[in-house]
């Protein structure tokens, strides 16, 4: 994963997501299937927790309280860590 994240973000596998990461979920086929969820239109979603689910699904809980299930082969657009640390730093 590159340390350089431009204004387009970086497309990453859902399996690489971790708490604290900021994701652009606007128009995401699972998080915003109707392309009208207002919070995703105006801000990035911060990952609070990751919960592996049955049937090759990963549920992400966000700091706004929402929970979205994604297939394990899905990709999301990342805009780095909310606290500004490097995405590649060990936690």
N, C-alpha and C positions, 0 to 999 in steps of 0.2 A: 504494500500500500504506500502510495506516495505521501510525503509530508506536505506537499504543496497542494492546497485546495483553492481553486479559483472560484469565481462567482457562479460557476455552474455546479459546484460541488464535485463529489466523487462517487461514482456508482460502485457500491460494494455488495457482496453477498449478505443476505440476512443472517447467515451463520457467523459473520464477523462483527455484528452489532453488539455493543456492550453498554451498560448503564453510563449515562452522562453524555452519550453521543447525540448530536442534533441531526435530525432527519427532515428532509423536505418531502412531505407526504402529499402535497398538492397534486391532485389528479392520479394518485397511486391507485391502481386497479383494485386493491384490497382495502386500503385505509380510506379512500375517498372515491368509491365506485361511481357515485352520481356527479362527481366533480363539482360539488357545491358545499362542502363542509367548511364553513367560514374560518375557523381557527387555522386550518391548514393553508388558507389563502393568504394569511397575513403574518404568520410566524412559523418557525421550525418547531418540530415536536421533539422534546427531550426525553430520551429513554430512561425510565426509572428502574425497570426490572425486565428480565427475560425468563420466559417459562416454556420449556419444551413441552409440547402437547403430543397426543397420539396422532397417528396417521401422517407422520412426516411434516408436522406443523409446528411453527414457533410463534408463541404469543408474546407480543411486546406490550408492556404497561408503560404509559407515558405519565409525566409529572402532572398533566391536567386531569388524570384519573381515567382516561380512555384506555381501552385494551383492544388490540387488533391482532388477529391471527393471520399469519403469512405462511405459504408453503415454503419448505426448507430450501427450495431452489430459486426463490425470489431474490431480486436485487432492489436496493433502495439507494436514494441519493443522500450522502452524508456531507455535512458541513462542519465536521470537527467536533471536539468536545466542548460542552457548555462552559467548562471552567478554563478553557483556553490551553489546556495541556496537549501534548502531542498524542495523536491517535495511536501511535505505536508504543507508547510507554507502557510498561507492565504495571498492573494494578495489584 
